[in-house]
Amino acid sequence: MKTVFLLAILLTTSALAAAQPGHASQPRRAIICLTYDDGLPSHLRTVLPQLDSAGLKATFFLNAIQGASTAVGEASPAVAGWTAAALRGHELANHTLFHACPEKLGWPKALAVESYTEERMLAEISTQNALLALLDPRRKTRSFAFPCNNFLLGATDYAGLIRQRGLVRYGRAGGTRASVVTDFWGLDPMKVPSWMVEEGTSVQELVAFAERVRQAGGLGIYQFHGVGAEFFRVSASTHRAFLAYLKAHPDAYWVTTFSEAMDFVTRK
């Protein structure tokens, strides 16, 4: 009986490996997700044009959406930009409304996560979902990224709670350059690890992570912030060169949105 059970697991895993779009008869490609946090100006100004030029799709975890313009009768550039990004196939995902983080990281007490109750956090995530629905009405479910990669409200882990309430389907957590996902069976879909790309990371380092993911036949998630500006930034030229590398190796990498990758790896 044990042998039959193990054989069933192996056959299912092999089927999963062969099922990746466009590669039914080839070894599984590495799955790469490019994710960007905080709805930064550089994402609209630099990242989206570079992604579109390379023909790659990404996930943007938004908590900041400027809803007004400087002139009456003109659309907010951010609202117009994110709406257009969604229409082009990029994923707009939830990063809460006010991005509450631990006070020890410099957040003012009134807005720090220590001041939050469960209901306040749930209301904030629900409100952000409503805003995202106005920008991207075609998407019916949302993924989520924990602000500052923190999933604790005091001693309470709220990851399962927000999924239970039906607010989000998947959650992206933090991690390091070693955060390559290979155990899809044991993966917590609400705490999927990612590499938070450090300030000044080079294109060689970005490529090295992708190659580790490829060698492992797994899933690798990049957590970017500023590109050419803002904080935790990588240069615009580094980012462009990395996208060019991914585009040049379609047989090695499947570059897709976070939700699409998770739909695939959790399919059993």
Secondary structure, DSSP 8 states (H G I E B T S, - for coil): -HHHHHHHHHHHHHHHHHTSTT-TTS---EEEEEEEES--HHIIIIIHHHHHHHT---EEEES------SSTTS--HHHHHHHHHHHTT-EEEE--SS----GGGT--GGGSGGG--HHHHHHHHHHHHHHHHHH-TT--S-EEE-GGG--EETTEE-HHHHHHTTS-SEEE----TT-EE--SSS--TTSB--EE--TT--HHHHHHHHHHHHHHT-EEEEEE--BSSSSS-B-HHHHHHHHHHHHT-TTTEEEE-HHHHHHHHT--
